[in-house]
Amino acid sequence: MDESSVPDFSTQWSQFTDHRGYFVSEELLDDVLHPFVRVQDLRGSAVGEVGCGNGRFIRILAPVAGRVVAIEPSDGFYNTQQMVKDEGFDNVELVHREVYDLPAFEPLDMLMSIGVIHHTPDPLGALQAMRDRLKDGGRCLIWVYGKEGNELYLSIANPMRALTQRMPHGLLKAISTGLTPPLWSYIQASKRVKALPMADYMSNVLGRFDLETLRLTIYDQLNPTIANYWTKNEVRDLMERAGFRDVELFHRHGYSWTATGVK
């Protein structure tokens, strides 16, 4: 993330710290990693996460993996640091740097990045830096926004984001609060009418979040200065140009891409 992106998430992760329920569950992480790997498949492995935010998935990985590297450039790092201390996770290494400036550490079996690469100014450079931190034969896994399935949403969100990304935190938080009830209503409608746009995602992901997490989700969509939505071919091209082989992609809930490749 560049200088215009890190402050966005520093504010976000400093203000939204009450993560709960499905949002911080192993079930959700398995859903993101599906169909390539499950959390329990990582038992004893050396695993890292680029852009761990407040550490919601580090909390899940630490009891399973043999070693975990938690990487976060924003002020969310300090929340992860406190969580690791409180939980007594002695197998977690904390790195407060951008992905382009990672320190030398023992190579990993797997390095994941969930909802982060599409917010970076240099996604190819980010993926190349991730590849450099993997063992030979190690796996990279990313989850990113997809263009396919989001056409209607983007026609609304992009003009809004042009305004909201410049707003002060308090105003953006108030707008997110105001938009939460309409989103909740659309989720309920999606559960009944499967033909609605993004109905699968609304029903099976957002429909399992509480209202506070829905507010965070809205804020997260309207806050970032950089937010790319990529086609399947664009994601594959990024992975292959970064040097990964055996690249595979999965269209998650019809709106995003989970992609994996091997060093």
N, C-alpha and C positions, 0 to 999 in steps of 0.2 A: 504494500500500500504506500502511496506517496503522501506528501505532506498535507494534501487536501482530503485524504481518506482516513488516515489514522485518527485525526481529531473527531471525525464523525462517529467512529465506533468507540472512542474514548468516552464521549458524552453518553452514547447509547448504553454501554455496559456499566457505566457509573450510575446511571439513573434507573435502569431496569435490572434489578438483582434478585428479585423474588421468583426464581424458576422452580416450577413444580409439575407434578403429574406426568402426563404422557410426554411433555416437552423435554423432560430430563430422563426418559426411560430407556432401558436397553431395547425395548420393543421398537421405539422410534429409530434408534441408531441402527438396529438390524434392518429396518425398512429402508433406510438411506443406503446401506451397504449392499442390500439385495440387488441382484442374485449372486454376487461375486464372492461374498464372505459374510460370516456371522461373527458377532462378538466372541462367542465361545470358541470359534476356530482360532482366535488369536491367543489362546492360553499359552503362557510362557514365552511369547514372542516379544521382540523389540519393536515397539510401535510409536509413531509420532503423529501429532496433529498440528497442522499449520493453521493459525487463526482460531485458537481454542476459545476465544471470547472469555466468558466468566467460568469456563471449565466444566460445563455441564456434561460433556462426553468424557472428559478426563476422569471424572468421578466414576464413570462406568468402566472405563478401560483399565484403570489402575488395579482393581482387585483381580483382574483376569490376566493381563499381560505381565511378562517378566520385567519389562522395562518400558517406561513411557516418557516421551519427550513432548512437553507442552510448550508450544510456540505462539506468542501473542505480542504484537507490537503496540497495541493500544493500552489504555489504562485498565482495561479488563484484566490484564496480567496480574494486577495486585489482588483482585478478587480470587483469581485462580490460586495465586500464591497463598492467600489466607485459607482457602478451602483445603489445599494440600496439607498445610500445617495442621488445621483442625482435624482432618481425617487421619492424620498420621501416615500418609502415603510416602514411604521411604524409597519407593522405586520410581518416583517421578522427578525428571530433570526439567527445570523451568528456564525458558529462553525468552528474554524480553527484547526481541529484535525483529526486524522485517525479514521476510523470507529471502530477500536478495542479499542479506548480510548475516547469514547463519554462521555461528561459530563451528569450529571443528568438533565433532563428537562421533562416537562409535557408530558406524553405519547401521541402518535400521532394516528390519524385515519388511516393514510396511509403513508408509507415510501417507496420511490422508489429509484432505482439506475439504471441509463441508461448508458450502455457501460462502466461499471467500475468494476464490480465483477470479470470479466474474466482477469483483470489486477492485481488482488491482490494475494499475496503469500499464503494467507489462506482464500480461499473463504467460507469455512464452518464457520470459526470464524467470518467472516464479516457478514454472514447471521444471525448467532446467536446473534451478537451484534445488528443488525437491529431489530430482533424479540423482544429483551429486551426493545426497545424504543417504542413499539406499545402498544396501549390499548388492553385489551382482546377483541377479535373479530376484531381487526385492520388488515389491509391488507398490505402485502409486495408485491411489483411488481419490477421485474428486467428485463432488456433487456441485452442479452449476445450473443456473437458470437456462431453460430452453426457450427457443423462439416458437417452435411448433407447439400449438395448443394454447399459446398466450396472446394470440393476435388481438382478440377483442380487449383483453385486459390491458395490453400495452397501449392501445389507442386511447385509453383513459388515464393510465398511470403515468405515461411519459410526459404529457402536458402538465399533470399535477406535480410531478417530481421536479420539473423545471422551476417551479415556484417553491415547493416545500423544502428542497435541499438548501435553500438560502435562508430559511426561517430560523429564528432563535428557538432554542430547545423548548421553552415553555409554551410557545404558540403551537409548535409541531405536536407536542404532547397533548395539548388541548384538542387539536384537530383529530389526532388518533383516537382520543377518547370519544369524540363525537361520532366517528365512523365505526366504532366497535358495534353498537346495536344493529346498524344496517348490515354489517358483515355477518353477525350472528343470525339475522333473519334470512340472509341468502343461504347460509349453511343449512338451516332448517328446511328451506325450500329444495335445496340440492338433494337432501336425503329422500325427498318424496318424488322429485322430478329428475330422473337420471340424465335427461337430455340437456339439462342446463350446462352452459360452459363451465369447465373445470369441476364438474359435479363429483368426480372420483376424489380429487384432492380435497374439496370442501368437506365431503362426507367422512373420508377415512383418515385425514390428517388434521385439518383445522377443526373439524367437528369434534375432535377429542381434546382440544385445548379449552382451558377455562377463559373467562373474559379478560383477565389481566394478560394472559399470554396472547390472546387475540389482539389486544391493544399493542403489545410489543411487536407482533407480526406486522401490523399496519405501520407502525413507526419505522420498523426495519425496512419496509418497502419504500417509504417516502423520504428517508433520511440520507442515504449515501450519495455522495457526489458522483461516484462511478458505479454504474450498474449495467452490465452487459447481458444480453439475452442471445444465446448462440444456437445455431442449427446443429443437427447431428454431425453434418460434414465439417462444420467449423470446429467442433469439439474434437473430433477425430484428428483433424489436421493439426491442431495445437499439440495434442498428445504425441503424434508421430514426429512433428518437427522438433519437439523437445527431446527426442531420442528414445521414446518408449516403443517396445515391440509388443506383439500380441494384444493390441488395443481392442477393447470391447466396450460397448455402450448399452445402456438400458434406459428406456424412456419411462421415467418414474411418474406414475399417476397422470401421465399424459401431459405434463407441463415442464418437466426438468430432465436433466441428464445425469446419470451416474456413469462415470467412465473409469476404466482401469487399464493399466499397462504395466509391463515388466521391464526392468532395467536390463 
